[in-house]
Every structure is written in structure tokens, then in C-alpha cells.
Amino acid sequence: MKTKALIYCRVSSQRQVVEGHGIESQEQRCKVYAQNKNYDVVEVFPDEGISGGLFERPAMQNLIAYMDKHPLEKFTIIFDDLARFARDVKVHIQLKAELQSRGATLECLNFNYDDSDESEMAELMLAVSNQYQRKSNRRQVIQKMKARLEKGYWPFCMPLGLINKKDPIHGKILTPREPYSTIYKEGVEKFRDGIIPTIEAFQTFCNEKYIEHGVSHRMSHETARRTLKDILYAGYIEYPKWNVPRMQAKHKGFLSIETYNAVQDLLEGRAKPHRKDYSLDFPLRPLVSCDTCGIPMTGSFHTSWNKKKYPHYFCRNRKCKFGNKNIAKDTFETQFKELLAQVKPAGELVDLAKEVLLEVWNSRLEMSSLQKKNAESEFERVKKEIDDYVERAGKAKDETLVAVYEEKIKTLVKRKKEIEQQLPQNPYSEKNFGTALEKVFGVIKKPVEMWQSDDYNDKRTILLMYFEDKLRYNHSSGFGTTALAYPIELITKKPPVTGAIVEMSSSELESKTYFKKHLQA
């Protein structure tokens, strides 16, 4: 009966996978060896782009799993070189023990295994040599990569907005990659100007642009954050881990360094965004659209024949029938203040809604606290189980039992991480929530006073807080009927009261019930 053989092959770099034929040549040599020995090769397990210093390798783990599925079979494991088997002494010994514990014999094309002490010593010496070569190679690679970094080139993986292209002078150099570079440039500059206010909004913007350009994958929140922080896009380079300071790179970025620094200030909370069209002289531009064409309106000073300047708002769309038709600033903004005064909620309803919101907050705080307590209790239980199995694995002498314990530990560690991620977080303290609540409802109570602030962000807050969509201005009827934001609409309308005649206390109770039902949503 023929000996059944399994072949294991490995190359350590992705470049060897793409450009070379290391895997194929190893497999061919092993198959010729098996044929000469009259072995029956039943399966080949290739690890591509995997370091020999790792124990957890996909193909090696698949090989072990294959043996476990065929416990009654005795296999011979063939590999081309001891260095392909492992390039770390500890990993070499561990892998050999795993395979031999399953009844396998090892055969290597450049090393003769036998049971003598001399053979074992030679094997260990070769394993040590392979480990030294791996570390030496790694050190040389790092030195070369650091030297290239110091010359202004990026030697690592490229971010999505850049791609390496061959250059007659530079060799390979980063170059903007379309459509990503154009999308990111527009998105980052809008983030800088406050048009895109958050990382989440930047993520949404990029994903919408991806769809427009036929890009199939979608940007995650973490990728959005990294994109906003990536200095390579500004044509600069740095790598603090290797003590390489920030310097101008050889490649050209698609962002200015000023834009990059401004974005970092915003992300770190050192600055607030200012739109390019920001102006306290015309605070409603471009937050109001022309009702006829839908284009955002603008504002500017017009100079008369006597050199006197008059402020006006107007539709910037020349194709619109109201294009460049002026509305005096005082008229325009007075109509807006009248609109704001009309939608101002009654003071007693604001106080009632605030009281209900505080009740809802406290209720959710209690629920979150209970969930956190339960999660922490389970976390401690799982942690204790892990400690127990670690202790058992240390005392066990049977390799099979140790493997069972290790598998159980892996499962528990995974569960522990899941619990950690699920632990409820309280982004606001009770004090901070109370302060924010007072500020928000203070604004809701006095919108006109807030609008008269000299801070542009205060004015913009009123528009975002009060109105569902961008306001539209009709040259004949003014602002007309506008859609209020849901929370404002909720506390602007008097809650329905059942019954023909009710006492004040009953009305207030029904109002609280009404608010609680809708605010909880």
C-alpha cells in the first residue's frame, strides 16, 4: 500500500507570489521527490506571502485540520526546505510537535530526518540559522525602507487616493489615483470650510461620489478618519516610529499643506470651521435658496451712482427669471426674523418638553447602568474561566487535552472582546447633559435673540435647529410656509387633549404623556 503524502509550500512575500514562481517550483520538486519514493500525494497546502516566523498560517492550519479529519491515516509531510517549514526556532519545534503528535513523519528535500541525537542537533542548528537569516533579512529590509523614507519616498502600502507609478528619475513614485484623488480633494476642502461638518458627513459624501463614479466598494468610518489625517495627500511624508520627521516628499500631493493643517486643527478641536462664504454682513447666504430655481442665494454690496454702498440679497443664477433681482438686506432679514418669531414655541411647552426629556434621559441612564453592570459581571465570569483553562492547560500532560483547552481559551477570549465592545458608553456625564439641555432649550425659547448674536455659528445653529430643509425665498410671497424640524414642530403645536373640559393638572399630564411618547422616538 502506498504511503500517503501531504506537501507543504511557502513563500514569505507577496512579491514572490505575484512576480516569482516559488510556490510552483517548490510543489514540483516535492512531487518529483514523492514520485521517486513511490508516495501517493493526496493534497498540497501552499502558504502565499506568509512569514516563516508565524505559527498561525492558513495553509499549515488547513494541513493540521485535514489530518484531524483523517485520524486513522498516517501521513508523510513533504517540504522543500527547512526554511520553508519555519524560520523561528520556537515555531519550528511547536509545528514539529503538532504534526508528530498526529502520527505524521516529516521529510525534507535538503535535510535527512532520523532519530539520532546528531540529526536532532543538526536540525536545531539549521532552525537557529534560519531564524537568524529571517531577522537579518528583516533588519536589512527595514534599513532599505528607512533610507527610502529619508529620501522622501513612501515604501509602505499606498492609501487609496494614491498609486505607485514608474518614473525614469524616481523609479516608483506616488501619483494621484482617479477618481479617488478628485473625490477626496473636494471632500477634504469642504470639511476644511465647514460645508461638511463631521467625519460621518465626509464618509457619506465620499460614498455618494463613489456611486456617481461607479466605484463598487464603500468607505468605512475608520477609512474616512484616516483619509482626513493622511499627510501623504498633501505631498509630505513622516514616520515617527522610525524617527523620520515630517518632510516634503518627492511625490506631489493633491492637497495643500495649509489645507491639511487646517483639517487637523478641526479634528483635534483646536479650531472651528469657517465657510468661504461666511459673512456677518449676509448671514443668510447661502443658507436660503431661490424658490424658483432652487439655487442658493448670495448677497453683496451694490454701489450706486453717488458711490454709496447698499447691501442686497439676490439669486445668483443668471438663467433664473429672478436672477440678479435684488432684495434689500433689511427687507430680507426682517422677513426672516418675522418668520422666526412666528415659529417660536410657547414658553410653557418648552419647559414641559425639557422636563420630559430629562425624565427620558434619566430613564435611559438607569437602563444603561444596568446593562453595563450585567456586561461587567459576564466579563469577570469569562475572565475567570480563561484563567482556569490557562491553569489547566499548564498542568495537562496529554497534548490532545491541551489542544482542547487552547481551543476553549480562544473561544472565551473572542467572547471577552465582544463583551468589551458591547459595554455601554456614556459619552456625556449627567452634568454635561444638563448644561447642554439648558443651552439647547435656551436657544429654542429665544431664537430671535440668538439670531442677533455676532457669532456666525450661532446664526447657523438657529437655521439647522429650527428648519427641516434649507429655507426657500419667493420674490413675491417671501419665505412663505416652511417645514420645521421635527423636535421644534413637536413642541410648537399644542398637544391634543381628550375630553371637553379638563382641569389644568390633567391637561399637563396628557401633554407630558404626548411629549414622552414622541421624544422617546
C-alpha positions, 0 to 999 in steps of 0.5 A: 500500500502506498504511503500517503503524502501531504506537501507543504509550500511557502513563500514569505512575500507577496512579491514572490507570489505575484512576480516569482514562481516559488510556490510552483517550483517548490510543489514540483520538486516535492512531487518529483521527490514523492514520485521517486519514493513511490508516495501517493500525494493526496493534497498540497497546502501552499502558504502565499506571502506568509512569514516563516516566523508565524505559527498561525498560517492558513495553509499549515492550519488547513494541513493540521485540520485535514489530518484531524479529519483523517485520524486513522491515516498516517501521513508523510509531510513533504517540504522543500526546505527547512526554511520553508517549514519555519524560520523561528526556532520556537515555531519550528519545534511547536509545528514539529510537535503538532504534526508528530503528535498526529502520527505524521513523519516529516521529510525534507528535500535538503535535510535527512530526518532520523532519530539520532541525537546528531540529526536532532542537533543538526536540525536545531542548528539549521532552525537557529540559522534560519531564524537568524537569516529571517531577522537579518533579512528583516533588519536589512529590509527595514534599513532599505525602507528607512533610507527610502523614507529619508529620501522622501519616498513612501515604501509602505502600502499606498492609501487609496487616493494614491498609486505607485507609478514608474518614473525614469528619475524616481523609479516608483513614485506616488501619483494621484489615483482617479477618481479617488484623488478628485473625490477626496480633494473636494471632500477634504476642502469642504470639511476644511470650510465647514460645508461638511461638518463631521467625519460621518458627513465626509464618509457619506459624501465620499460614498455618494461620489463613489456611486456617481463614479461607479466605484463598487466598494464603500468607505468605512468610518475608520477609512474616512478618519484616516483619509482626513489625517493622511499627510501623504495627500498633501505631498509630505511624508513622516514616520515617527516610529522610525524617527523620520520627521515630517518632510516634503516628499518627492511625490506631489500631493493633491492637497495643500499643506495649509489645507491639511493643517487646517483639517487637523486643527478641526479634528483635534478641536483646536479650531472651528470651521469657517465657510468661504462664504461666511459673512456677518454682513449676509448671514443668510447666504447661502443658507436660503435658496431661490424658490424658483430655481432652487439655487442658493442665494448670495448677497453683496454690496451694490454701489450706486451712482453717488458711490454709496454702498447698499447691501442686497440679497439676490439669486445668483443664477443668471438663467433664473427669471429672478436672477440678479433681482435684488432684495434689500438686506433689511427687507430680507432679514426682517422677513426672516426674523418675522418668520422666526418669531412666528415659529417660536414655541410657547414658553410653557411647552418648552419647559414641559418638553425639557422636563420630559426629556430629562425624565427620558434621559434619566430613564435611559441612564438607569437602563444603561447602568444596568446593562453595563453592570450585567456586561461587567459581571459576564466579563469577570465570569469569562475572565475567570474561566480563561484563567482556569483553562490557562491553569489547566492547560499548564498542568495537562500532560496529554497534548490532545487535552491541551489542544482542547483547552487552547481551543476553549481559551480562544473561544472565551477570549473572542467572547471577552472582546465582544463583551468589551465592545458591547459595554455601554458608553456614556459619552456625556456625564449627567452634568454635561447633559444638563448644561447642554439641555439648558443651552439647547432649550435656551436657544429654542425659547429665544431664537430671535435673540440668538439670531442677533448674536455676532457669532456666525455659528450661532446664526447657523445653529438657529437655521439647522435647529429650527428648519427641516430643509434649507429655507426657500425665498419667493420674490413675491410671497417671501419665505412663505410656509416652511417645514420645521424640524421635527423636535421644534414642530413637536413642541410648537403645536399644542398637544391634543387633549381628550375630553371637553373640559379638563382641569389644568393638572390633567391637561399637563399630564396628557401633554407630558404623556404626548411629549414622552411618547414622541421624544422617546422616538 
